[in-house]
Amino acid sequence: MTALTFAPRILYLSQSLEAVRVQLAGVRLTRAAASPLRDDISTDEISPLPIMVHFDETLGRYPYTGYTVAGHQPIGVGAIQRAQIEVVVGGKRYGKGSSREHSPVAEQAAGVRLIIAESFERIYRQNADNLGLFTSTNFGLLERITRAEAIELEELLEGRDAVAAGILRAGGLLNYGQARLKATPKKTLELKQSLTLFEKIITRHLLSTEDAPAWLLPGEGGFVQADLRFIHEYYTGMCAHALNQKFGQTLTLHDSASIVCFEDHLSYVHRSPAHLKQGLVPAVNQLSKAHRAFVASHRLKDHGYLQALEAGDANNTGSEGISHALMAENYACPGQLIAGTDSHTPHSGALGCVAFGVGTTDMANAFVTGAVRFTMPESLRINVSGPLPAGVSAKDVVLHLLAEPSIRAGGGVGKVFEFGGEAVRAMSIDERATLTNMTAELGGFTGIVEPDEQTVRFIKERRGVDFVIEPWMKSDSGAAYARTIHIDGTRLAPMVARPGDPGNGVALDTLAERPKIDIAYGGSCTAGKREDFDQYHAVLAWAASKGLKAAPGVTLFLQAGTQGVRDYCSAQGYLATFEAVGAEFLQPACGACANCGPGSSSEVEQITVSAINRNFPGRSGPGQVWLASPATVAASAIAGKLVSFAELQASHSTELVS
């Protein structure tokens, strides 16, 4: 048996600012002295977006530089390396947020060898496994580490599935993949029991491996064959770097025709407060160069910057579209399996396919073997009755669900969210995509909606394709769910989420104090779709008819998710309305949602109301971000404070009467 010894340099990520500071100065604390520990430590805090211009060992200077406690960020550049930290300890739901592998890469490059937490988010822990970084929920190890006691490898692997254990024993996924995943045949299964749609799709894509049983039970790891794999520029350089280190000139990609590449995050970086302030634009250009070099070298399908495409101008403004939004518009079909390097890959689940996010090493392995790692999840059924009241949208539904106590406590982590019920059946694919997209914030593996006539209509309208839904593409009546959550859609009202976490939801009409806002942002994959812009326009057209504009001191940005959305807005005549109320319409890009463009805050004091998907500390600049639906964002921009559209209308009706 292999035994490991860890240096007793432990960093407890405490809720006490002083506790963090003294540990970095060399003082050794016990768990009791450092408690309470921080829960919900996000990847935005472990590896803030601006440092993602790096994709190699340089990241070791930056872990936890976004870590926030008592309004401060006490962990500076190089602090973990200087303190020679080998073990980091956190609370519940460690690694919330995006699929960025930069977080565990930064930790490992800084010298961290083990993370101990009460619980981990799925993608973060899988990324750590893939790098050979150990994670554990066994707090009993801490006392032994302080005594410099050797710990058997099998103790660190306790409770892990066979695939995860095999990957860690091999020193990472690329080593494991080369040893065990060459020319892996598909499994042939004839399962008689009732299945969910998710399970049916998995059975059609499951691969044979020596570590995985013929059929996976929840919690067991395995591999699937993806119909489509996609990557974007934040990850391409890191992926190429890992592959070149491993394979050099012998690198050959598996089924390159099924790989799609995107430059979607950084096309407005020349207007990004964070990147400009830190002088990161040249480094961003290097990311683009690395992305384009990989695409050219392997002749991959690529969706890039607009001006670079349309006018040959390197000073771009906008892209063809956000990766997962374009996947839904142009590629995804019911019954397929799609893997992408973005936590919001489940966006496409609105079409009745299985789509999930993976990290960079997962994608690197999938590029060369065709096999995508996953852990078999349980499914939750979310039944939303209807109809929804006027003024309530899918964003309000998901903010309500995020605030549900069991979900806040982590009850959705790693689960499949199957959305159904009268209200969901009545939704367009754009609205359904808001639900499945924000499965990432719910902590889920993916989200899915059974395909129906809305799905067929969407594919016909967007692609001109007559898709036929096959009889098997639905969940069986006797399918098993870990839990069914019923939401009475008729009782819902416009929601907002307080700054700090998407789960901080509250019905807007119960919020006594309405904060004044400085920035209103409508866009992102979650809220940059055609129907989202219908909602923005409905509010802003009403405002324009009353002679109203964005309130003094409020900057309003509206950003399309794809070229198709941009062209739709133009054809509908929306752009004139947006201009009339003082909004700036932006070309497609992730933009402010990823702290990469206009709409991000630049000062701590600024308050933003945003239709994006997450509001973790630092996510969209240093200011405070309230999440809301597209209609509430537009109404709040006109009012200068948080209000619903109905409240905005009522306030002006009252003024007219008086």
C-alpha positions as CSV (number, residue, x, y, z in Angstrom):
1,M,0.0,0.0,0.0
2,T,1.1,3.5,-0.8
3,A,1.3,6.0,2.2
4,L,1.4,9.7,1.9
5,T,2.6,12.3,4.4
6,F,1.4,15.9,4.4
7,A,3.3,18.8,5.9
8,P,1.2,20.1,8.8
9,R,0.7,23.5,7.1
10,I,-3.1,23.6,7.0
11,L,-5.2,26.6,6.0
12,Y,-8.7,26.6,7.4
13,L,-10.9,28.9,5.2
14,S,-12.6,30.6,8.2
15,Q,-15.4,33.1,8.5
16,S,-12.9,35.0,10.7
17,L,-10.7,37.5,8.8
18,E,-8.1,37.4,11.6
19,A,-8.0,33.6,11.6
20,V,-7.1,33.6,7.9
21,R,-4.5,36.3,8.3
22,V,-2.7,34.6,11.2
23,Q,-2.6,31.3,9.5
24,L,-0.9,32.8,6.5
25,A,1.6,34.4,8.9
26,G,2.6,31.0,10.1
27,V,0.3,30.5,13.2
28,R,-1.1,27.0,13.4
29,L,-4.8,26.8,14.4
30,T,-7.0,23.9,15.3
31,R,-10.3,23.4,13.5
32,A,-12.1,24.6,16.6
33,A,-10.1,27.8,16.8
34,A,-10.7,28.5,13.1
35,S,-14.4,27.7,13.1
36,P,-16.9,28.5,11.8
37,L,-15.6,27.5,8.4
38,R,-16.9,29.2,5.2
39,D,-19.5,27.4,3.2
40,D,-20.2,27.9,-0.5
41,I,-16.7,28.8,-1.5
42,S,-17.0,29.4,-5.2
43,T,-14.6,28.9,-8.0
44,D,-14.9,32.6,-8.6
45,E,-13.2,33.1,-5.3
46,I,-10.6,30.3,-5.7
47,S,-9.6,31.5,-9.2
48,P,-11.1,35.0,-10.0
49,L,-11.9,35.5,-13.7
50,P,-9.1,37.9,-14.5
51,I,-6.4,35.3,-13.5
52,M,-7.9,32.9,-16.1
53,V,-5.7,34.5,-18.7
54,H,-3.1,32.0,-17.4
55,F,-3.3,28.3,-18.2
56,D,-0.2,26.8,-16.8
57,E,1.9,26.6,-13.6
58,T,1.7,30.4,-13.3
59,L,-1.7,29.9,-11.8
60,G,0.1,28.8,-8.6
61,R,0.6,32.4,-7.6
62,Y,-3.2,33.1,-7.5
63,P,-5.4,30.6,-5.6
64,Y,-8.0,32.1,-3.3
65,T,-7.1,35.7,-4.3
66,G,-10.9,36.3,-4.7
67,Y,-11.7,34.6,-1.3
68,T,-13.9,37.1,0.5
69,V,-14.5,37.2,4.3
70,A,-16.0,40.2,6.2
71,G,-15.8,42.2,3.0
72,H,-12.1,41.7,2.6
73,Q,-9.9,39.5,0.4
74,P,-7.1,38.5,2.7
75,I,-5.2,36.0,0.5
76,G,-2.9,37.9,-1.8
77,V,-0.9,36.9,-4.8
78,G,1.7,34.2,-3.9
79,A,0.4,33.9,-0.3
80,I,-0.3,30.2,-0.4
81,Q,3.1,29.4,-1.9
82,R,4.9,31.6,0.7
83,A,3.0,29.9,3.6
84,Q,3.8,26.5,2.1
85,I,0.2,25.4,2.5
86,E,-0.4,21.7,1.7
87,V,-3.8,21.1,3.1
88,V,-6.9,23.4,2.8
89,V,-10.1,23.0,4.7
90,G,-13.5,24.4,3.9
91,G,-17.2,23.9,4.8
92,K,-20.2,22.8,2.7
93,R,-20.4,22.9,-1.1
94,Y,-16.8,23.6,-1.8
95,G,-16.1,24.7,-5.4
96,K,-19.6,26.0,-6.3
97,G,-19.9,27.8,-9.6
98,S,-18.3,27.3,-13.0
99,S,-16.5,24.3,-14.5
100,R,-13.2,26.1,-14.6
101,E,-10.4,23.8,-13.9
102,H,-8.2,26.8,-13.2
103,S,-9.3,26.5,-9.6
104,P,-7.7,23.1,-8.7
105,V,-4.8,23.8,-11.1
106,A,-4.0,26.9,-9.2
107,E,-4.3,25.1,-5.9
108,Q,-2.1,22.2,-7.0
109,A,0.5,24.5,-8.6
110,A,0.7,26.5,-5.3
111,G,1.6,23.3,-3.5
112,V,-1.8,22.2,-2.2
113,R,-2.1,18.4,-2.2
114,L,-5.3,17.8,-0.2
115,I,-8.6,19.6,0.2
116,I,-10.9,18.6,3.0
117,A,-14.5,19.9,3.1
118,E,-17.9,18.9,4.4
119,S,-19.1,18.5,0.8
120,F,-17.9,19.3,-2.7
121,E,-19.6,20.4,-5.9
122,R,-19.6,17.8,-8.6
123,I,-17.5,19.5,-11.3
124,Y,-14.9,20.9,-8.9
125,R,-14.2,17.5,-7.3
126,Q,-14.1,15.7,-10.7
127,N,-11.6,18.3,-11.9
128,A,-9.5,17.8,-8.8
129,D,-9.5,14.0,-9.4
130,N,-8.5,14.4,-13.0
131,L,-5.4,16.4,-11.9
132,G,-4.5,13.9,-9.1
133,L,-5.4,16.5,-6.4
134,F,-6.9,14.6,-3.4
135,T,-10.2,15.7,-1.8
136,S,-11.8,14.2,1.3
137,T,-14.7,14.7,3.6
138,N,-12.9,12.9,6.4
139,F,-12.1,15.6,9.0
140,G,-10.6,12.9,11.2
141,L,-7.5,13.1,9.0
142,L,-6.6,16.6,10.3
143,E,-5.3,15.6,13.7
144,R,-3.1,12.9,12.1
145,I,-1.8,15.4,9.6
146,T,-0.7,17.7,12.4
147,R,1.3,14.8,13.8
148,A,2.9,14.2,10.4
149,E,1.4,10.7,10.5
150,A,1.5,8.8,7.2
151,I,-1.9,8.2,5.7
152,E,-2.6,5.2,3.4
153,L,-3.7,6.1,-0.1
154,E,-6.7,3.8,0.3
155,E,-7.9,6.0,3.2
156,L,-7.9,9.0,0.9
157,L,-9.9,7.0,-1.6
158,E,-12.5,5.8,0.9
159,G,-16.0,6.2,-0.3
160,R,-15.0,7.1,-3.9
161,D,-16.3,5.1,-6.9
162,A,-14.0,2.7,-8.7
163,V,-13.4,5.1,-11.6
164,A,-12.5,8.1,-9.4
165,A,-10.2,5.8,-7.3
166,G,-8.6,4.4,-10.5
167,I,-7.9,7.9,-11.8
168,L,-6.3,9.1,-8.5
169,R,-4.2,5.9,-8.4
170,A,-3.0,6.6,-11.9
171,G,-2.0,10.2,-11.1
172,G,-4.7,11.8,-13.2
173,L,-7.2,11.2,-16.0
174,L,-4.9,11.5,-19.0
175,N,-2.7,8.7,-17.6
176,Y,-5.8,6.6,-16.8
177,G,-7.4,7.3,-20.2
178,Q,-4.4,6.1,-22.1
179,A,-4.2,2.9,-20.1
180,R,-7.8,2.0,-20.1
181,L,-10.0,3.8,-22.6
182,K,-8.5,3.0,-26.0
183,A,-11.1,1.8,-28.6
184,T,-13.7,1.3,-25.9
185,P,-16.9,-0.3,-27.3
186,K,-20.3,0.7,-26.4
187,K,-22.3,-1.4,-23.9
188,T,-25.3,-3.2,-25.2
189,L,-28.1,-3.0,-22.7
190,E,-31.6,-4.2,-22.8
191,L,-33.1,-2.8,-19.6
192,K,-36.7,-3.9,-18.8
193,Q,-37.4,-1.5,-15.9
194,S,-39.1,1.8,-16.3
195,L,-36.5,4.6,-17.0
196,T,-36.3,8.3,-17.0
197,L,-35.5,10.0,-20.3
198,F,-32.0,10.8,-18.9
199,E,-31.4,7.1,-18.1
200,K,-32.6,6.1,-21.6
201,I,-30.2,8.5,-23.2
202,I,-27.3,7.3,-21.0
203,T,-28.0,3.6,-21.9
204,R,-27.5,4.6,-25.6
205,H,-24.2,6.2,-24.9
206,L,-22.6,4.2,-22.1
207,L,-19.2,2.7,-22.8
208,S,-17.5,-0.5,-21.5
209,T,-14.6,0.0,-19.1
210,E,-13.0,-2.4,-16.7
211,D,-13.7,-0.2,-13.7
212,A,-17.4,0.3,-14.4
213,P,-20.2,-2.3,-14.1
214,A,-22.5,-3.1,-17.0
215,W,-25.1,-0.7,-15.6
216,L,-24.3,2.2,-13.2
217,L,-26.1,2.8,-9.9
218,P,-26.2,6.3,-8.5
219,G,-22.8,7.4,-7.3
220,E,-20.9,5.0,-9.5
221,G,-18.5,6.4,-12.2
222,G,-18.2,5.5,-15.8
223,F,-17.7,6.9,-19.3
224,V,-20.1,7.8,-22.1
225,Q,-19.7,8.6,-25.8
226,A,-20.7,12.1,-26.6
227,D,-22.4,13.0,-29.9
228,L,-20.9,16.5,-29.6
229,R,-18.1,18.0,-27.6
230,F,-17.4,21.7,-27.3
231,I,-14.8,24.0,-25.8
232,H,-14.3,27.8,-25.6
233,E,-11.2,30.1,-25.5
234,Y,-10.9,30.2,-21.7
235,Y,-10.1,26.5,-21.8
236,T,-8.6,25.8,-25.2
237,G,-5.1,27.0,-24.3
238,M,-5.0,24.9,-21.1
239,C,-6.4,21.9,-22.9
240,A,-3.8,22.2,-25.7
241,H,-1.0,22.7,-23.2
242,A,-2.0,19.5,-21.3
243,L,-2.3,17.5,-24.6
244,N,1.0,18.8,-26.0
245,Q,2.8,18.0,-22.7
246,K,1.4,14.4,-22.8
247,F,1.5,13.6,-26.5
248,G,3.6,16.2,-28.4
249,Q,3.6,15.7,-32.1
250,T,1.8,12.4,-31.9
251,L,-1.5,14.0,-30.9
252,T,-4.5,12.8,-32.8
253,L,-8.1,13.8,-31.9
254,H,-10.9,11.3,-31.9
255,D,-13.7,12.1,-34.4
256,S,-12.8,15.8,-34.8
257,A,-15.9,16.4,-36.9
258,S,-18.0,16.2,-33.6
259,I,-15.9,18.9,-31.9
260,V,-17.1,22.5,-31.9
261,C,-15.0,25.5,-30.7
262,F,-16.0,28.9,-29.6
263,E,-14.5,32.3,-28.8
264,D,-17.4,33.8,-26.8
265,H,-16.2,35.1,-23.4
266,L,-13.6,37.8,-24.2
267,S,-14.7,39.6,-27.3
268,Y,-15.4,42.8,-25.3
269,V,-12.3,42.6,-23.1
270,H,-11.2,46.0,-24.4
271,R,-14.2,47.4,-22.4
272,S,-13.8,45.1,-19.4
273,P,-13.0,47.2,-16.2
274,A,-11.3,44.3,-14.6
275,H,-9.0,43.4,-17.5
276,L,-8.2,47.0,-18.3
277,K,-7.4,47.9,-14.7
278,Q,-5.0,44.9,-14.4
279,G,-3.4,45.3,-17.8
280,L,-4.6,41.9,-18.9
281,V,-5.6,42.6,-22.5
282,P,-2.3,41.4,-24.0
283,A,-2.7,38.1,-22.0
284,V,-6.2,37.7,-23.3
285,N,-4.9,38.1,-26.9
286,Q,-2.5,35.2,-26.1
287,L,-5.5,33.1,-25.1
288,S,-7.1,33.9,-28.4
289,K,-3.9,33.0,-30.3
290,A,-3.7,29.7,-28.5
291,H,-7.3,28.9,-29.2
292,R,-7.0,29.7,-32.9
293,A,-3.8,27.8,-33.2
294,F,-5.4,24.7,-31.8
295,V,-8.4,25.1,-34.1
296,A,-6.2,25.5,-37.2
297,S,-3.9,22.7,-36.3
298,H,-6.8,20.2,-36.1
299,R,-9.1,21.8,-38.6
300,L,-11.9,22.1,-36.1
301,K,-15.3,23.8,-36.5
302,D,-15.1,27.3,-34.9
303,H,-17.4,30.2,-34.0
304,G,-15.3,33.3,-33.5
305,Y,-15.3,37.0,-33.2
306,L,-17.7,39.0,-35.3
307,Q,-15.4,41.8,-36.6
308,A,-12.5,39.4,-37.1
309,L,-14.9,37.4,-39.3
310,E,-16.9,40.2,-40.9
311,A,-14.3,42.9,-41.5
312,G,-10.9,41.4,-40.6
313,D,-10.6,43.8,-37.7
314,A,-8.7,42.4,-34.7
315,N,-10.3,45.1,-32.5
316,N,-13.4,42.9,-32.1
317,T,-16.7,43.8,-30.6
318,G,-18.8,40.7,-30.1
319,S,-18.8,37.1,-31.2
320,E,-21.0,34.8,-33.2
321,G,-22.6,33.8,-29.9
322,I,-22.3,32.2,-26.5
323,S,-21.2,28.6,-26.8
324,H,-24.0,26.8,-25.1
325,A,-26.6,29.2,-26.5
326,L,-25.4,28.4,-30.0
327,M,-25.3,24.7,-29.3
328,A,-29.0,24.9,-28.5
329,E,-29.8,27.1,-31.6
330,N,-27.7,25.2,-34.1
331,Y,-26.7,21.7,-33.0
332,A,-28.5,20.0,-30.1
333,C,-31.2,17.5,-30.8
334,P,-33.4,15.4,-28.6
335,G,-31.8,12.1,-27.5
336,Q,-28.3,13.3,-27.9
337,L,-25.5,13.5,-25.4
338,I,-23.4,16.7,-25.3
339,A,-20.3,17.6,-23.2
340,G,-18.9,21.1,-23.0
341,T,-16.3,23.0,-21.0
342,D,-18.9,25.3,-19.4
343,S,-21.0,24.8,-16.3
344,H,-24.0,26.1,-18.2
345,T,-23.8,23.4,-20.9
346,P,-27.2,22.0,-19.5
347,H,-28.8,24.9,-21.4
348,S,-29.4,22.4,-24.3
349,G,-31.3,20.1,-22.0
350,A,-34.3,22.2,-22.9
351,L,-34.4,20.3,-26.2
352,G,-34.6,16.9,-24.5
353,C,-30.9,15.9,-24.7
354,V,-28.4,15.2,-22.0
355,A,-25.9,18.1,-21.8
356,F,-23.4,18.6,-19.0
357,G,-20.3,20.6,-18.2
358,V,-16.8,19.1,-17.7
359,G,-13.4,20.5,-16.9
360,T,-10.4,21.0,-19.1
361,T,-8.7,17.6,-18.4
362,D,-12.0,15.8,-18.9
363,M,-12.3,17.5,-22.3
364,A,-8.6,16.8,-23.2
365,N,-9.2,13.1,-22.4
366,A,-12.5,13.1,-24.4
367,F,-10.6,14.7,-27.4
368,V,-8.2,11.8,-27.6
369,T,-10.3,8.9,-26.4
370,G,-13.8,9.9,-27.3
371,A,-14.9,8.9,-23.8
372,V,-16.4,11.5,-21.3
373,R,-16.2,10.8,-17.6
374,F,-19.4,11.1,-15.5
375,T,-20.8,9.8,-12.2
376,M,-24.3,8.3,-12.4
377,P,-26.7,10.7,-10.7
378,E,-30.1,10.4,-9.2
379,S,-32.9,12.3,-10.7
380,L,-35.3,14.9,-9.2
381,R,-38.6,15.6,-10.8
382,I,-39.6,19.3,-10.7
383,N,-43.4,19.6,-11.3
384,V,-44.5,23.2,-11.9
385,S,-48.2,23.6,-12.0
386,G,-49.8,26.5,-13.9
387,P,-50.6,28.7,-15.4
388,L,-47.9,31.2,-14.3
389,P,-49.3,34.6,-13.3
390,A,-48.7,37.5,-15.7
391,G,-45.3,39.0,-15.2
392,V,-43.8,35.8,-13.9
393,S,-41.2,34.0,-16.1
394,A,-38.9,31.0,-16.0
395,K,-36.2,33.0,-14.2
396,D,-38.7,33.7,-11.4
397,V,-39.4,29.9,-11.2
398,V,-35.7,29.0,-10.9
399,L,-35.0,31.7,-8.4
400,H,-37.9,30.4,-6.3
401,L,-36.5,26.8,-6.6
402,L,-33.0,28.0,-5.7
403,A,-34.3,29.5,-2.4
404,E,-36.1,26.2,-1.5
405,P,-34.4,25.1,1.8
406,S,-33.4,21.6,0.7
407,I,-31.8,23.0,-2.4
408,R,-30.0,25.7,-0.5
409,A,-28.7,22.9,1.8
410,G,-27.3,21.0,-1.2
411,G,-30.1,18.6,-2.0
412,G,-29.7,19.2,-5.7
413,V,-25.9,18.7,-5.9
414,G,-25.0,16.2,-8.6
415,K,-28.7,15.5,-9.4
416,V,-30.6,15.5,-12.7
417,F,-33.4,18.1,-12.7
418,E,-36.2,16.8,-14.9
419,F,-38.6,19.8,-15.3
420,G,-42.3,19.1,-16.1
421,G,-45.8,20.1,-15.3
422,E,-48.4,22.4,-16.9
423,A,-46.3,25.5,-16.6
424,V,-43.2,24.0,-18.2
425,R,-45.2,22.4,-21.0
426,A,-46.6,25.9,-21.8
427,M,-43.1,27.4,-21.9
428,S,-41.2,28.1,-25.1
429,I,-37.8,26.4,-25.6
430,D,-36.1,29.7,-24.7
431,E,-37.9,29.8,-21.4
432,R,-37.2,26.1,-20.7
433,A,-33.5,26.8,-21.4
434,T,-33.5,29.2,-18.5
435,L,-34.5,26.4,-16.2
436,T,-32.0,23.8,-17.6
437,N,-29.2,26.4,-17.9
438,M,-29.5,27.3,-14.2
439,T,-29.2,23.7,-13.2
440,A,-25.6,24.8,-12.7
441,E,-26.7,27.1,-9.9
442,L,-28.9,24.4,-8.4
443,G,-25.8,22.3,-8.1
444,G,-27.1,19.7,-10.5
445,F,-25.5,17.4,-13.0
446,T,-27.9,18.5,-15.7
447,G,-31.4,19.7,-16.5
448,I,-33.8,18.1,-19.0
449,V,-37.3,18.6,-20.4
450,E,-39.1,16.0,-22.5
451,P,-39.3,17.0,-26.2
452,D,-42.7,17.9,-27.6
453,E,-44.3,20.1,-30.3
454,Q,-42.5,23.2,-28.9
455,T,-39.2,21.4,-29.5
456,V,-40.1,20.4,-33.1
457,R,-41.2,24.0,-33.7
458,F,-37.9,25.5,-32.3
459,I,-35.7,23.2,-34.5
460,K,-37.8,24.1,-37.6
461,E,-37.7,27.8,-36.9
462,R,-34.0,28.0,-36.0
463,R,-32.5,25.4,-38.5
464,G,-35.2,24.7,-41.1
465,V,-35.1,21.0,-40.1
466,D,-38.1,18.8,-39.6
467,F,-37.3,16.8,-36.6
468,V,-39.3,13.7,-35.7
469,I,-39.6,12.8,-32.0
470,E,-39.2,9.1,-31.5
471,P,-41.6,7.2,-29.1
472,W,-38.8,6.4,-26.6
473,M,-37.9,10.1,-26.0
474,K,-39.9,10.5,-22.8
475,S,-39.7,9.2,-19.2
476,D,-41.7,6.1,-18.4
477,S,-44.7,6.4,-16.1
478,G,-43.0,4.2,-13.5
479,A,-39.6,5.8,-13.6
480,A,-37.9,6.3,-10.2
481,Y,-36.9,9.7,-8.8
482,A,-35.0,10.5,-5.7
483,R,-37.6,13.1,-4.9
484,T,-40.4,15.0,-6.6
485,I,-40.7,18.7,-5.9
486,H,-44.0,20.4,-6.5
487,I,-44.1,24.1,-7.3
488,D,-47.5,25.8,-7.4
489,G,-46.8,28.1,-10.3
490,T,-50.1,29.9,-9.9
491,R,-48.8,31.4,-6.6
492,L,-45.4,32.6,-7.8
493,A,-44.5,36.3,-8.0
494,P,-41.5,38.1,-9.5
495,M,-38.3,37.1,-7.6
496,V,-34.9,38.6,-6.9
497,A,-31.8,37.1,-5.3
498,R,-29.8,39.1,-2.8
499,P,-26.1,39.7,-3.5
500,G,-23.7,36.9,-2.8
501,D,-25.5,33.7,-3.9
502,P,-28.2,32.8,-6.4
503,G,-29.9,30.9,-3.6
504,N,-30.6,34.2,-1.7
505,G,-34.0,34.5,-3.3
506,V,-36.9,36.6,-2.1
507,A,-40.2,37.5,-3.6
508,L,-39.8,41.1,-4.7
509,D,-43.1,42.3,-3.3
510,T,-41.9,41.2,0.2
511,L,-38.8,43.3,0.0
512,A,-39.4,46.4,2.1
513,E,-36.3,48.3,1.3
514,R,-35.6,48.7,-2.5
515,P,-32.0,49.4,-3.2
516,K,-31.1,52.1,-5.7
517,I,-29.1,50.7,-8.7
518,D,-26.2,52.0,-10.7
519,I,-26.1,49.3,-13.4
520,A,-28.8,47.3,-15.1
521,Y,-27.6,44.4,-17.3
522,G,-29.8,42.2,-19.5
523,G,-27.9,39.5,-21.3
524,S,-25.8,36.3,-20.9
525,C,-26.7,32.7,-22.0
526,T,-29.5,32.7,-19.4
527,A,-31.2,36.0,-20.4
528,G,-29.9,36.8,-23.9
529,K,-32.4,34.7,-25.9
530,R,-35.2,35.9,-28.2
531,E,-37.9,35.6,-25.6
532,D,-35.8,37.4,-23.0
533,F,-35.6,40.3,-25.5
534,D,-39.4,40.1,-26.0
535,Q,-39.6,40.7,-22.2
536,Y,-37.1,43.6,-22.2
537,H,-38.9,45.2,-25.1
538,A,-42.3,44.9,-23.6
539,V,-41.2,46.9,-20.5
540,L,-39.1,49.4,-22.4
541,A,-41.7,50.0,-25.1
542,W,-44.2,50.8,-22.4
543,A,-41.6,53.2,-20.8
544,A,-40.9,54.9,-24.1
545,S,-44.6,55.4,-24.7
546,K,-44.7,57.3,-21.4
547,G,-41.6,59.4,-22.3
548,L,-39.5,57.6,-19.8
549,K,-35.8,56.7,-20.0
550,A,-33.3,54.9,-17.8
551,A,-33.2,56.7,-14.5
552,P,-30.5,59.3,-14.0
553,G,-27.3,57.6,-12.8
554,V,-28.4,54.2,-14.2
555,T,-26.5,52.6,-17.1
556,L,-28.6,50.1,-19.0
557,F,-26.9,47.4,-21.1
558,L,-28.7,44.8,-23.2
559,Q,-26.5,42.1,-24.8
560,A,-27.7,39.5,-27.3
561,G,-26.6,35.9,-26.7
562,T,-26.2,35.0,-30.4
563,Q,-26.2,36.6,-33.8
564,G,-29.6,35.1,-34.4
565,V,-30.9,37.0,-31.4
566,R,-29.3,40.2,-32.5
567,D,-30.8,39.8,-36.0
568,Y,-34.2,39.0,-34.4
569,C,-34.1,42.2,-32.4
570,S,-33.3,44.2,-35.5
571,A,-36.1,42.6,-37.6
572,Q,-38.6,43.2,-34.8
573,G,-37.8,46.8,-34.6
574,Y,-36.6,46.5,-31.0
575,L,-33.3,48.5,-31.4
576,A,-35.1,51.8,-31.9
577,T,-37.0,51.3,-28.6
578,F,-33.8,50.4,-26.7
579,E,-32.1,53.5,-28.1
580,A,-35.1,55.7,-27.1
581,V,-34.8,54.7,-23.4
582,G,-31.1,55.2,-23.3
583,A,-30.0,51.5,-23.4
584,E,-26.8,50.4,-25.0
585,F,-27.3,47.3,-27.2
586,L,-24.2,45.0,-27.3
587,Q,-23.2,42.4,-29.8
588,P,-23.2,38.7,-28.6
589,A,-20.7,37.7,-25.9
590,C,-20.7,36.4,-22.4
591,G,-19.6,39.9,-21.3
592,A,-20.5,41.2,-17.9
593,C,-21.8,37.8,-16.7
594,A,-18.2,36.6,-16.8
595,N,-16.7,39.9,-15.6
596,C,-15.5,40.4,-19.2
597,G,-17.1,43.4,-20.6
598,P,-19.6,46.4,-20.3
599,G,-22.0,45.9,-17.4
600,S,-19.5,44.8,-14.9
601,S,-19.1,47.0,-11.9
602,S,-15.8,48.8,-11.3
603,E,-16.3,50.0,-7.7
604,V,-17.4,48.2,-4.5
605,E,-20.1,50.7,-3.9
606,Q,-21.9,50.1,-7.2
607,I,-25.2,48.1,-7.2
608,T,-26.2,46.1,-10.2
609,V,-29.5,44.4,-11.1
610,S,-28.8,41.7,-13.6
611,A,-30.5,38.9,-15.5
612,I,-27.4,36.7,-15.4
613,N,-27.3,33.4,-13.6
614,R,-25.0,33.8,-10.6
615,N,-23.9,36.6,-8.3
616,F,-21.1,35.1,-6.3
617,P,-18.6,37.7,-4.8
618,G,-16.6,39.2,-7.6
619,R,-18.5,37.4,-10.3
620,S,-19.4,40.6,-12.2
621,G,-17.1,43.1,-10.7
622,P,-16.5,44.2,-7.1
623,G,-19.9,45.7,-6.6
624,Q,-23.1,44.1,-5.3
625,V,-25.3,42.1,-7.8
626,W,-29.0,41.4,-7.4
627,L,-30.4,38.7,-9.8
628,A,-33.7,39.2,-11.4
629,S,-35.8,38.3,-14.5
630,P,-35.4,40.2,-17.8
631,A,-38.7,42.2,-17.1
632,T,-37.6,43.2,-13.6
633,V,-34.1,44.3,-14.9
634,A,-35.8,46.5,-17.5
635,A,-38.3,48.0,-15.1
636,S,-35.7,48.6,-12.4
637,A,-33.5,50.5,-14.9
638,I,-36.4,52.9,-15.6
639,A,-37.3,53.3,-11.9
640,G,-33.7,53.5,-10.7
641,K,-34.4,51.0,-8.0
642,L,-35.6,47.4,-7.7
643,V,-39.2,47.1,-9.0
644,S,-41.3,44.7,-11.0
645,F,-42.9,45.8,-14.2
646,A,-46.3,45.8,-12.5
647,E,-45.0,48.0,-9.8
648,L,-43.5,50.4,-12.3
649,Q,-46.7,50.6,-14.2
650,A,-48.7,51.1,-10.9
651,S,-46.4,53.9,-9.7
652,H,-46.9,55.9,-12.9
653,S,-50.6,55.3,-12.9
654,T,-50.7,56.7,-9.4
655,E,-48.7,59.7,-10.5
656,L,-51.1,60.4,-13.4
657,V,-54.2,60.1,-11.1
658,S,-52.7,62.4,-8.5
